[in-house]
Amino acid sequence: MIQMIGYLCSLRSIPGIQAKINAFTQEKAAMINVKIFQFNPLQENTYLMYNEGGDCIVVDPGCYTDKERDQLRAFIEAKQLKPVMLINTHCHLDHVFGNKFVHETYGLELHIHAGEQQVLDMAPTSGLMFNLPFDNYSGPIHFLDENSHLTLGDETIQVLFTPGHSPASISFYAGKSGFVMAGDVLFRESVGRTDLPGGSPAVLVKSILEKLYALPDETIVYSGHGIPTTIGHEKVHNPYVSA
């Protein structure tokens, strides 16, 4: 059964999902490497982008338990990585559980779109509603928009404004390395749910058509839940948004 995905939707019914996710972990010399973790009861994908020099960007840390936090830290230590930036695609609770941990452990300050500030502020309240209490990030916040560009080593990462699932979700496109981190906007043969505050079906479709489907077909899509896909696959097979 096809279902729209986002926080509060489970993927536990997909057989072998962790093995499928691990198969897409990207590690190649002279490119941005991608490590995928599946964290918290909502099975959110947390990402590390890192290069051969060891610099590392933490994307949507969803680590909720001590075990998950230890798992993230152990990988960073084993690879001798240096975390240099903390970013959220959007601020639904499952994507921000670990912001405080990353800030306190590595001294990183949070980068989000300004339109997600209210969502971030409300995340602990959402957590209480679903019996997932947590301490929110309370450090400095830096705002990103489509005029922003991130750098990791010698590669530039473009910020794309892709709202619809949330008020001001952003995606991160690494053209040289051939991938986009799309948060909960686009999934393999599905899309993000739009019934949460600030969501809009029309805006979501517009974001996908104008921002994501404009990328090369071979671009890998790293989503906030589930296994990766490609832009070309979704143009043909996505039942919600066809090219």
Residue, then its C-alpha position, 0 to 999 in steps of 0.5 A: m500500500i502506498q502511503m505518504i510519509g513523515y513523522l508519526c508514520s512507521l516504516r517497520s513493515i518494510p522487510g530488511i529496511q536497515a540493510k537496504i539503507n546501508a547499501f546506499t551508504q556512499e564512500k568514495a575518494a575525492m567526493i562527499n561521503v554519506k553515512i546513514f543512520q536510522f534513529n528513534p521510534l519514528q525511524e528517521n534517517t540521520y546523515l553525516m556528510y564527510n570528505e577525505g579530509g575528515d570534515c563532517i556536516v551533521v544533518d538532521p540528528g534524530c538520535y533519541t536514546d543514549k545508545e543512538r547517541d553513542q552510535l553516532r559518536a562512535f562512528i565519528e571517532a572511528k573515522q576520525l571526523k571533525p564535525v564542522m556544521l549542524i543543519n536541519t532540513h526541517c524541524h519536526l521533532d524526529h529530525v531535531f532530537g539530537n540537536k542538543f547532543v551535537h551542540e554540546t558534544y561538538g560545539l556546533e551551532l544550528h543552521i535552519h531556514a528562518g521559517e522553521q523556527q516556530v516548528l523547532d520551538m514547538a517540537p518538545t510539545s509535540g514530543l510530549m503529545f506522543n510520549l517522546p519527551f526531549d530537551n530541545y536545542s537552545g543555542p544560537i541559530h543561523f538562518l539559511d535560504e536559497n542564497s546560501h551555499l555550504t562548503l565541505g572541502d572543495e565542494t559547494i552544496q546548494v540550498l534549495f527551498t522546498p516547502g510543503h511538508s513543513p513551512a520552510s523545508i530546505s534540501f541540500y544538493a551536492g552536484k559534484s557528488g551527485f546527491v540531494m538530501a531532501g528531508d521529508v519532501l520526496f521519498r522512494e515512490s512517495v512524498g511527505r505528508t502535508d496534513l501537519p501545521g504549515g504543510s500544503p499539497a500544492v506547495l509540496v508538488k511545486s517544490i518537487l517539480e520545480k526544485l527536485y525534478a529539475l536536478p539530473d535524473e541520476t541524482i541520488v535522493y537521500s530522504g528523511h525516512g526509508i531507502p534512497t532513490t533517484i530523481g529519474h526513478e521518481k519522475v517515472h514511478n512516483p504515483y503522487v508527482s510525475a514529471 
